[in-house]
Amino acid sequence: MTNHRIGYSRISTLDQDPSSQQDALERAGVGRDFVEHFSGTRASRPEWDRAREQLRAGDTLVVTRLDRFGRSTKDLLEISQWLEVGGIELQVLEQPIDTRSPEGQMFFTILAAFAQFERDLMVARTKDGLAAAKARGRPGGRRPKLTPQKASHIVERHGSGESVTSLAEHFGVSRQTIYRTLDGETNG
């Protein structure tokens, strides 16, 4: 039985470059690398699905870091369980995780829990900040790109025949912002 080393890498945005992950996986002796070009929060990960189809008992899945692999502690632990049931080992290159040992399994679980804890803290701080701002009478979220006065001017100028493209250029916003402003005025 031949044991394969299969790599998985992920980038979150189209402008990120997976080369550093791919180079590290190649140095680690990975025979095949599956590169995901989607955010880690997306439910569908087609390259991960393809990697799973290739993995067999005795193989080793190699990733560079946990944050490039799983979306949450729950996700990482489910993947870990799937790997364990399938007899597949996990090696994380930039973190001392090699699930072939009990220590590596424990460290994997601890790191996954801390990663989820950090994310949960960030979400809680954001919610607390929005609640504090609301209590002070300030609305949360993004500030509007246009003041009510500018929005009124846009509606007037558009009503006089000025194009959406011209308005977007003049006010320094996207055409979509102009359309939303016009829709807001006509719908409301």
N, C-alpha and C positions, 0 to 999 in steps of 0.2 A: 504494500500500500504506500503510495507516494503522498507525502504531506506537502501541501501547498501553502505558500505565504501570500495572502491576498490583501491588497491595500484598499482603503477607503479614505477619500479626502472630500472636503466640502468647502465651498466658498459661498458667502451669503449674498453677494451682489455681483452683477455682471462685470463691474469694473475691477473686481479683485482678481488677482492672478494666483492660480493654484500651483505655480511652478515650485515654490519652496516646499510645499507639502509633498509634491510628486518627487522632487529630488531626494528628500529625506526617506521616503518610502523605497525609492530605488536603491539608495545606499544600504537600506535594511534588508535587501534581498527579496523584495516583493516581486513576484512574477507577473501579477496583473493588478492594475489600479483602477478603481471605479471613482470617477470624479463627479460630485454632485454640484450643480450650479444653482441651488435654491437655498432659501432661508431655512435655518434649522427649525423654525416654528411651523413650517408647512407640514401638513399631514402626509402628503404624498412625496416620497423620495424614490424616484425610479432607479437611480444608480444603486442605492442601498438595496432595493429589491433584487436587482441583477446580481449584486455581490452575494446576497443571501442564497440565491439559486446556485452559485458556484461553490459555496463553502460546504465541506464534508467533514465528517469525524476525522480528527487528527490534524486538520488544517489550522493555521493561525491567521487570525484577522489582525492586521497591523494598521494603526492610525497614528497620527502625529500627536494629537492632544484630545482630551475628552470633549472640550468645547467645540471641536470641529467634527464631533461624532454624534453625540446625543443632544436632544432638545431639552431634556429635563431630567431630574433624578429618576422619576418614574420610568421615563423612556430608557435611560441608561441601565436601570436595574432590570427592566423587561428584556432588553437586548442581552444583558449579562446572563440572565436565566436561559434565554434561547440558546446562547452559545454553549452554556454548561450542559444543557440537555442534549445538544447536538454533538458534544465532545469536541468543540472548537475552542481553541485558546485565543486570548486577546492579548496583544502587546501594544502599549502606548509608548511611543518613542520618547517624547519630551517629558514624561512623567514616569516615575519608577513603578509602572504597573505591568505585571506579567502574570496573568491569572493561572499560570501553571503551578504557582505556589500559593499556599494559604495566605501568606503575607500580602501577595499581590492582589488576591481576591478581596482581602479586608481593605487594603488601601484604595482600591477601585470604589468600593462601597462608600468609604469615608469621603473621598474626593467628590463623588457624585452628590452626596448629601450636602457638602459645603457649597457646591456650585448652585444647587437649587436654593439653599438658604440665602446666598448672595442675591440671586434673582428675586426671591420673595421680599427681601429687605428693600431692594430698589423699587419694587412695585408699591410696597407699603409707604416708603418715603414720598413717592410721587403722589399717592392718594392723600397723605397727610398734608403735603404742601398745597394741593388743590383745595382741600377742605379749609385750611388756614386762610388762603387767599379769598375764598368765597365768604368766610366769616367776616373778613375785612371789607366786603363789598366789591371785591375785584373778581371778575369772571375768570375761570380757569381756561386752560387750553391756549391755543395760538391766538395771538393778537390779529385782529382783522387787517388785511392788506390795504383796505381802503376805508377812509373815514366816511361817515354818513354824507358829508358834504361832497366828497369826491364821487361817491356812488350816485348822488343826485345829478352831478354834472355829467356823468357817464350816460345816465338815462336821457337827459336833455339832449346831449350831443348825438346819441344814437337815434333819438326821435327826429332829429334834424337831418338824418341821412349819413352820419359819419360811420365808417365801417368798424367792425369789431377789431380788425387788425390794427387800424389806425389808433383806436382808443387804447388798445393794449400797449402799443409802443409809446403813446403819449403819457400814460399813467404808470408805465414801468411794471406792468403785471402781465400775466399770461392771458391768452384769449379765453381760456376756461374760466378765469376769474371774472372777466367781463361778462361771459355768458351767465355765470352764477349770479352776478350783480343784477343783470337784466331780468333773469328769472325771479329773483327775490323781489324785485320791484313790481313785476307783473303778477306774481302769485300772492303778493302779500300786503 
